[in-house]
């Protein structure tokens, strides 16, 4: 790679990441020209076979949303963050509601003045908001609906209506809280790798032809790109599983092979934290029918989580056993532990548990949610257990065992 190639290489990275973003990202250049977009999004919003480079920002939205879309783009091109909500057509032909956030990009990362629009499905939130508005309207009218005969609804039913309204308000507040936290964390996680990548490109420009500096800079770029790819891969997998688009390549597989593949992914993080690692999994005889790559992905997420929430110099143990007709993998750490009320919540999407002894410093809170969904695709279950804060955590994965061929 030469210095002159660095901006081109950086720009070439964008479509590769965007193609993996499940049609939820659009990159724009002034004055609103679409310069990067996934094929599925272009077909869904601009018509099959449309050339993304010929599509204008305004053409992506139904008429009532064009005004808010323009305002959001103008804000982003002015260095601010714009946001609006609009109906969108998914690649499978279904209409829904999307919340669109338009971010300005730092100079030098893409063509000057470019912006990125991130689309997040807001169909369920929109439905809840409409239901809440209707409930509030009923409350303002006295909290009692009258049937056609004009007789009042019994007080007990009116009380139920108030309870439903309060429940909807609580659910909506929780959705809003998680949405805001997720967007803030996503922006942080995407920005973190860009700073060292920019520094590396500046080093290449300042010291062309210097082998030592070139090697160091390329190492930085490689590590940060790998971090971005892992982040995008997790987001893509959650989206695909939710849409039922993940196909497993099922075959007989020894859990020992799954553990080996997972450790190849997680070992750098475990070693970086100086954790001791104990593996007690039989080399043969513990077999399931599953997709080895997906099972290894699930286990590596569990191992990464254990490494992150265990103070440096801790211990992580992986044990494989059978229980009846099930194969069981347990990952136990000596880390922060969990309070009883969080044992189920940790598997919910975008959950990042904080405790006095451990504050998460990275991640979007999707690792264990992805684990549960991948294990469920195999007909298995996953659960967490912990004696309490500061006492470590065990994540247990159970999948139907398979009798080895004679």
C-alpha positions in Angstrom: 0.0 0.0 0.0 1.4 3.4 -0.9 0.6 6.7 0.7 -1.4 7.8 -2.3 -3.5 4.7 -2.1 -4.6 5.3 1.5 -7.7 7.5 0.9 -8.8 5.1 -2.0 -8.3 2.1 0.3 -10.4 3.8 3.0 -13.1 4.6 0.6 -13.1 1.1 -0.7 -13.7 -0.2 2.8 -17.0 1.6 3.1 -19.0 -0.5 0.6 -17.7 -3.7 2.1 -19.0 -2.7 5.5 -22.2 -1.3 4.1 -23.0 -4.5 2.2 -23.0 -6.3 5.5 -25.3 -3.8 7.3 -28.5 -5.5 6.2 -29.7 -2.5 4.1 -29.7 -0.1 7.0 -27.1 2.4 6.0 -26.9 5.1 3.3 -23.9 7.3 2.6 -24.5 10.7 1.0 -22.4 13.4 -0.5 -23.7 17.0 -1.0 -26.1 18.1 -2.2 -27.9 14.8 -1.2 -26.5 12.4 -3.8 -26.5 8.8 -2.6 -23.0 7.5 -3.1 -23.1 4.2 -1.1 -26.1 2.0 -0.5 -26.8 -1.7 -0.2 -28.5 -3.4 -3.1 -31.5 -4.4 -1.1 -32.1 -0.8 0.1 -31.7 0.6 -3.4 -34.2 -1.9 -4.8 -36.6 -1.4 -1.9 -36.6 2.4 -1.9 -35.6 3.4 -5.4 -37.0 0.6 -7.5 -35.4 -2.6 -8.7 -32.3 -2.2 -10.8 -31.8 1.5 -9.8 -28.3 2.9 -9.8 -27.6 4.2 -6.3 -25.4 6.9 -7.7 -28.3 8.4 -9.6 -30.7 8.5 -6.6 -31.3 11.7 -4.7 -31.9 11.7 -0.9 -35.4 13.1 -1.5 -36.4 10.2 -3.7 -35.9 7.7 -0.8 -38.9 9.0 1.2 -42.7 9.3 0.8 -43.9 12.9 0.3 -44.8 13.7 3.9 -41.3 12.7 5.0 -39.3 14.7 2.4 -39.3 17.9 4.5 -38.0 16.3 7.7 -35.5 14.3 5.6 -34.1 17.4 4.1 -33.8 19.1 7.4 -32.0 16.2 8.9 -29.5 16.1 6.0 -28.9 19.8 6.2 -28.2 19.5 9.9 -25.6 16.7 9.2 -23.9 18.6 6.4 -23.7 21.5 8.8 -21.8 19.3 11.3 -24.8 18.4 13.5 -26.8 15.3 13.9 -30.2 15.1 12.3 -33.1 12.7 13.1 -36.5 12.0 11.8 -39.0 9.1 11.4 -40.5 7.9 8.2 -42.3 4.9 6.6 -39.9 2.6 4.7 -40.3 -0.4 2.5 -38.2 -3.4 3.5 -36.5 -5.6 0.9 -39.2 -8.3 1.4 -41.9 -5.8 0.4 -43.3 -5.0 3.9 -44.0 -1.5 5.1 -42.8 -0.4 8.5 -41.5 2.7 10.3 -37.9 3.6 10.6 -36.1 6.1 12.8 -33.4 7.7 10.7 -30.3 9.3 12.2 -28.0 11.3 9.9 -24.5 11.7 11.1 -21.7 14.0 9.8 -18.5 12.3 9.0 -15.0 13.5 10.1 -13.0 15.1 7.4 -10.9 12.7 5.4 -12.8 9.5 6.2 -15.0 9.7 3.0 -15.5 12.4 0.3 -15.6 15.9 1.8 -18.9 16.9 3.3 -20.3 13.3 3.3 -22.9 12.1 5.7 -24.1 8.7 6.9 -27.8 7.9 7.5 -28.5 4.9 9.8 -32.0 3.4 9.7 -33.3 1.6 12.7 -36.6 -0.3 12.8 -39.1 1.7 14.8 -42.3 -0.1 13.8 -43.0 -1.5 17.3 -42.2 1.8 19.0 -44.5 3.7 16.6 -47.2 1.2 17.4 -46.8 1.7 21.1 -46.7 5.5 20.8 -50.0 5.4 18.8 -51.6 3.1 21.5 -50.3 5.5 24.2 -51.7 8.5 22.4 -55.1 6.8 22.1 -55.0 5.8 25.8 -54.1 9.4 26.8 -57.0 10.7 24.7 -59.4 8.4 26.4 -58.1 9.5 29.8 -58.5 13.2 28.9 -62.1 12.4 27.9 -62.7 11.2 31.5 -61.0 7.8 31.4 -64.3 6.1 30.5 -65.4 5.0 27.1 -69.2 4.8 26.4 -70.7 2.1 24.2 -73.3 2.9 21.6 -76.1 2.7 24.1 -74.7 5.6 26.0 -74.3 3.7 29.3 -70.9 4.1 31.0 -68.3 1.3 31.0 -68.2 -0.3 34.5 -65.6 1.3 36.8 -63.6 -1.9 36.9 -63.1 -1.8 33.1 -62.1 1.8 33.3 -59.5 0.9 35.9 -58.2 -1.7 33.5 -57.9 0.9 30.9 -55.7 3.1 33.2 -53.5 0.1 34.0 -53.1 -0.6 30.3 -52.1 3.0 29.6 -49.6 3.0 32.5 -48.2 -0.3 31.2 -47.8 1.2 27.7 -46.1 4.3 29.1 -43.6 2.2 31.0 -42.8 0.0 28.0 -42.4 3.1 25.8 -40.1 4.8 28.3 -37.9 1.6 28.5 -37.8 1.4 24.7 -36.7 5.0 24.5 -34.1 4.6 27.1 -32.6 1.5 25.4 -32.8 3.2 22.0 -30.9 6.3 23.2 -28.3 4.3 25.1 -27.8 2.0 22.0 -27.3 5.0 19.6 -24.9 6.6 22.0 -22.9 3.4 22.4 -23.0 2.7 18.7 -21.6 6.1 17.9 -18.9 5.6 20.5 -18.0 2.1 19.2 -17.8 3.3 15.5 -15.8 6.3 16.4 -13.2 4.5 18.5 -11.5 2.6 15.6 -11.5 5.7 13.3 -9.1 7.8 15.4 -6.2 5.2 15.2 -6.9 4.5 11.6 -6.6 8.3 10.8 -3.4 8.4 12.9 -2.0 5.5 10.9 -2.8 7.1 7.5 -1.1 10.3 8.7 2.0 8.4 9.6 2.1 6.8 6.2 1.7 10.2 4.6 4.5 11.8 6.8 6.9 8.9 6.4 6.5 7.4 2.9 8.8 4.4 2.2 9.8 3.9 5.9 9.4 0.1 6.4 9.2 0.2 10.2 6.5 2.9 10.2 4.6 1.3 7.3 4.5 -2.0 9.2 3.4 -0.3 12.4 0.7 1.7 10.6 -0.7 -1.3 8.7 -0.8 -3.3 11.9 -2.9 -0.5 13.5 -5.2 -0.3 10.5 -5.6 -4.1 10.4 -6.6 -4.4 14.1 -9.1 -1.5 14.0 -10.7 -2.8 10.8 -11.0 -6.2 12.4 -12.8 -4.5 15.4 -15.2 -2.8 13.0 -15.9 -6.0 11.1 -16.7 -7.8 14.4 -19.1 -5.1 15.4 -20.8 -5.1 12.0 -20.9 -8.9 12.0 -22.8 -9.0 15.3 -25.3 -6.4 14.2 -25.9 -8.2 10.9 -26.3 -11.6 12.6 -28.9 -10.2 15.1 -30.8 -8.7 12.2 -30.7 -11.8 10.1 -31.7 -14.1 12.9 -34.6 -11.8 13.7 -35.8 -11.9 10.1 -35.3 -15.7 9.9 -32.6 -15.4 7.3 -29.9 -17.5 8.9 -29.5 -21.0 7.5 -27.5 -23.5 9.6 -25.2 -26.0 8.1 -26.0 -28.9 10.3 -23.7 -31.8 10.6 -22.3 -34.1 13.4 -19.8 -32.1 15.4 -17.7 -32.8 18.5 -18.0 -30.1 21.1 -14.3 -30.2 21.5 -13.9 -28.9 18.0 -16.4 -26.1 18.8 -14.3 -25.1 21.9 -11.1 -25.1 19.8 -12.6 -22.9 17.2 -14.1 -20.5 19.8 -10.7 -20.2 21.6 -9.0 -19.3 18.4 -11.3 -16.2 18.3 -11.3 -15.4 22.0 -7.7 -16.3 23.1 -6.2 -12.9 22.3 -8.7 -11.1 24.6 -8.2 -13.7 27.3 -4.4 -13.5 27.1 -4.4 -9.7 27.0 -6.2 -9.7 30.4 -3.7 -12.3 31.8 -6.5 -14.7 32.7 -5.8 -18.4 33.5 -7.8 -20.7 31.2 -8.9 -24.2 32.2 -10.6 -26.4 29.6 -12.2 -29.7 30.7 -13.9 -31.0 27.5 -13.5 -34.6 26.4 -11.8 -34.9 23.0 -14.4 -37.3 21.7 -17.8 -38.7 22.8 -19.5 -35.3 23.3 -21.2 -34.8 20.0 -24.2 -32.7 18.8 -25.8 -32.1 15.4 -25.1 -28.4 14.7 -23.4 -25.7 12.7 -19.8 -25.7 14.1 -19.1 -22.1 13.0 -22.3 -20.8 14.6 -21.8 -22.7 17.8 -18.2 -21.5 18.0 -19.4 -17.9 17.4 -21.9 -18.3 20.3 -19.2 -19.8 22.6 -16.6 -17.1 21.7 -19.1 -14.4 22.6 -19.5 -16.1 26.0 -15.7 -16.3 26.5 -15.3 -12.7 25.4 -17.9 -11.6 27.9 -16.2 -13.6 30.7 -12.8 -12.0 29.8 -14.2 -8.5 29.8 -16.0 -8.7 33.1 -13.3 -10.5 35.0 -10.5 -8.4 36.5 -7.0 -8.9 35.1 -5.4 -12.1 36.3 -8.7 -14.0 36.8 -9.7 -17.5 35.8 -12.0 -18.8 33.1 -13.1 -22.4 33.1 -14.8 -24.3 30.2 -16.4 -27.6 31.1 -18.2 -30.0 28.8 -20.5 -32.8 30.1 -23.7 -34.6 29.4 -26.9 -34.4 31.3 -29.5 -37.0 30.2 -29.9 -36.6 26.5 -28.3 -33.1 26.5 -24.7 -31.9 25.8 -23.8 -29.2 28.3 -21.1 -26.5 28.1 -20.4 -24.3 31.1 -18.2 -21.2 31.1 -17.4 -20.1 34.6 -15.4 -16.9 35.4 -14.1 -15.3 38.6 -15.4 -11.9 37.6 -17.9 -9.3 38.6 -20.9 -11.6 39.1 -24.5 -10.7 38.6 -27.4 -9.9 41.0 -30.3 -12.3 40.8 -32.6 -9.8 39.1 -30.1 -9.5 36.2 -29.7 -13.2 35.4 -32.3 -13.1 32.7 -31.9 -9.5 31.6 -28.3 -10.1 30.4 -29.7 -12.0 27.4 -31.9 -9.1 26.3 -30.8 -7.0 23.3 -28.6 -3.9 24.1 -28.3 -4.8 27.8 -25.1 -3.7 29.4 -25.0 -4.5 33.0 -23.0 -2.2 35.3 -21.9 -3.2 38.8 -19.7 -1.6 41.5 -16.8 -3.9 40.6 -17.1 -3.7 36.8 -18.1 -1.0 34.4 -18.4 -2.1 30.8 -16.0 -0.2 28.6 -16.9 -1.5 25.2 -19.6 -3.5 23.3 -23.1 -2.8 22.3 -24.8 -5.2 24.7 -25.6 -7.7 21.9 -23.2 -10.5 22.6 -25.3 -12.6 25.0 -28.5 -11.8 23.1 -26.8 -13.2 20.0 -25.7 -16.3 22.0 -29.3 -17.0 23.1 -30.6 -16.7 19.5 -27.9 -18.9 18.0 -28.4 -21.6 20.6 -32.2 -21.4 20.1 -31.7 -22.0 16.4 -30.1 -25.3 17.4 -33.0 -26.2 19.6 -31.0 -25.5 22.8 -31.2 -23.2 25.8 -28.8 -20.9 27.6 -28.9 -19.5 31.1 -26.8 -17.6 33.6 -26.1 -18.3 37.2 -24.2 -16.3 39.8 -23.8 -16.4 43.6 -23.9 -12.6 43.5 -21.8 -9.5 42.8 -18.1 -10.1 43.0 -18.6 -13.9 43.0 -18.3 -14.7 39.3 -20.7 -15.9 36.7 -21.5 -19.2 34.9 -23.1 -19.3 31.5 -24.6 -22.7 30.6 -25.4 -23.8 27.1 -27.5 -27.0 26.5 -28.0 -28.6 23.2 -29.4 -32.1 22.3 -26.6 -34.6 22.4 -26.0 -37.0 19.5 -25.0 -40.6 19.8 -21.7 -41.1 17.9 -21.8 -43.4 14.9 -20.6 -46.9 15.9 
